[in-house]
Amino acid sequence: MNETQTGLCADRVGVDIDGLTIVDDVSLSVPGGEVLGLIGPNGAGKTTLVRVLAGVAVPSRGSVTVGGAPITRFRPAERARRLAYVPQDTAMDFDFTARDVVLMGRHAHVGRFEPLRPVDHRITDDALAEAGADRLAEQLVTTLSGGERQLVQLAKALAQRTAVLVLDEPVAALDLRHQLHVLQVLRRQAARGLAVVAVLHDLEQAARFCDRLALMDAGRLVTTGPPAQVLTEQTLAEIYGVRAIVDDDVTTGSLRITALDVDDLAVPQHRK
Ligand SMILES: Nc1ncnc2c1ncn2[C@@H]1O[C@H](COP(=O)(O)OP(=O)(O)OP(=O)(O)O)[C@@H](O)[C@H]1O
């Protein structure tokens, strides 16, 4: 494996839980500079896969590499210097301020018993501002709303200054303005050379803000490609069980998806 390569790779990843195969033979590669959107119906296996991609869960089969090196090779602090992960569940039950939490993102860069440096405080301030969470800095995280917690976790991930960002539904709890803001942050990170993987449910947003989409269903990767190739009327019927019209949105220059009806006949047996 070439250790100089950037980005994140999964090679034939499989996850079994209690004898059930939850993720089955998934291979994908996200180079630096790209935002990959991971999409698929509820229960498709997206969270299970991204936990493996982020190195917080161990696959039953296959492997994941970051910058060409196996993720299992890294101790947690070393992994946190290379890859930042924003989980779906952002609940925090300790009495730290938002700023303390974001500062934790810097601990991977300083020795265990060394004090944080001025540069760590500066990067923390920048990350809070970039995530749109600077006004929350001094608030206790136990008192934050769900959307505010999501912004703080994003700020912590940005403060890690990694080459890879993995985010599980990063806009799920956010209002429209903050959704757009965060998706633009992800694009900016990719423009700076990061490899970004984000689980997204809003397919129009996924089409507009991602370079490529990876569509999962029943644990398998159905297809990977440019949004217009993945999000077809046929795919929406076959994988989501939705009758929809897909056309060009002249305003955004991306896809417009008009969901018309639930198409029960199209839903495969395993999801009925
Ligand atoms: N620990 C577990 N034990 C049993 N089943 C599990 C476990 N973890 C996940 N699953 C099952 O695996 C499937 C995939 O779950 P996962 O959370 O990865 O899906 P997802 O695509 O992220 O779904 P969603 O879009 O609803 O968040 C689901 O059917 C879920 O019930």
The ligand as an SDF file (V2000), in Angstrom:
LIG
                    3D

 31 33  0  0  0  0  0  0  0  0999 V2000
  -25.8590   -3.8370   17.6130 N   0  0  0  0  0  0  0  0  0  0  0  0
  -26.7890   -4.2040   16.7230 C   0  0  0  0  0  0  0  0  0  0  0  0
  -27.5250   -5.3210   16.9280 N   0  0  0  0  0  0  0  0  0  0  0  0
  -28.4630   -5.7070   16.0330 C   0  0  0  0  0  0  0  0  0  0  0  0
  -28.7300   -5.0520   14.8940 N   0  0  0  0  0  0  0  0  0  0  0  0
  -28.0370   -3.9410   14.6360 C   0  0  0  0  0  0  0  0  0  0  0  0
  -27.0240   -3.4580   15.5230 C   0  0  0  0  0  0  0  0  0  0  0  0
  -26.4950   -2.3280   15.0010 N   0  0  0  0  0  0  0  0  0  0  0  0
  -27.1490   -2.1180   13.8350 C   0  0  0  0  0  0  0  0  0  0  0  0
  -28.0680   -3.0880   13.6310 N   0  0  0  0  0  0  0  0  0  0  0  0
  -28.9870   -3.1750   12.4780 C   0  0  0  0  0  0  0  0  0  0  0  0
  -28.2050   -3.0070   11.3150 O   0  0  0  0  0  0  0  0  0  0  0  0
  -28.9060   -2.2780   10.3320 C   0  0  0  0  0  0  0  0  0  0  0  0
  -28.0540   -1.1160    9.8850 C   0  0  0  0  0  0  0  0  0  0  0  0
  -27.9960   -0.1420   10.9270 O   0  0  0  0  0  0  0  0  0  0  0  0
  -27.3150    1.2720   10.6820 P   0  0  0  0  0  0  0  0  0  0  0  0
  -27.5050    2.0670   11.9310 O   0  0  0  0  0  0  0  0  0  0  0  0
  -25.9350    1.0470   10.2060 O   0  0  0  0  0  0  0  0  0  0  0  0
  -28.2150    1.8280    9.5010 O   0  0  0  0  0  0  0  0  0  0  0  0
  -28.2740    3.2630    8.8330 P   0  0  0  0  0  0  0  0  0  0  0  0
  -28.1750    3.0640    7.3610 O   0  0  0  0  0  0  0  0  0  0  0  0
  -27.2790    4.1660    9.4690 O   0  0  0  0  0  0  0  0  0  0  0  0
  -29.7580    3.7120    9.2100 O   0  0  0  0  0  0  0  0  0  0  0  0
  -30.4300    5.1550    9.4740 P   0  0  0  0  0  0  0  0  0  0  0  0
  -30.5070    5.8460    8.1410 O   0  0  0  0  0  0  0  0  0  0  0  0
  -31.8040    4.7850    9.9740 O   0  0  0  0  0  0  0  0  0  0  0  0
  -29.6160    5.8890   10.4910 O   0  0  0  0  0  0  0  0  0  0  0  0
  -30.2320   -1.8890   10.9550 C   0  0  0  0  0  0  0  0  0  0  0  0
  -31.2290   -2.7660   10.4840 O   0  0  0  0  0  0  0  0  0  0  0  0
  -30.0070   -2.0510   12.4390 C   0  0  0  0  0  0  0  0  0  0  0  0
  -31.2090   -2.4270   13.0900 O   0  0  0  0  0  0  0  0  0  0  0  0
  1  2  1  0
  2  3  1  0
  2  7  2  0
  3  4  2  0
  4  5  1  0
  5  6  2  0
  6  7  1  0
  6 10  1  0
  7  8  1  0
  8  9  2  0
  9 10  1  0
 10 11  1  0
 11 12  1  0
 11 30  1  0
 12 13  1  0
 13 14  1  0
 13 28  1  0
 14 15  1  0
 15 16  1  0
 16 17  2  0
 16 18  1  0
 16 19  1  0
 19 20  1  0
 20 21  2  0
 20 22  1  0
 20 23  1  0
 23 24  1  0
 24 25  2  0
 24 26  1  0
 24 27  1  0
 28 29  1  0
 28 30  1  0
 30 31  1  0
M  END
$$$$
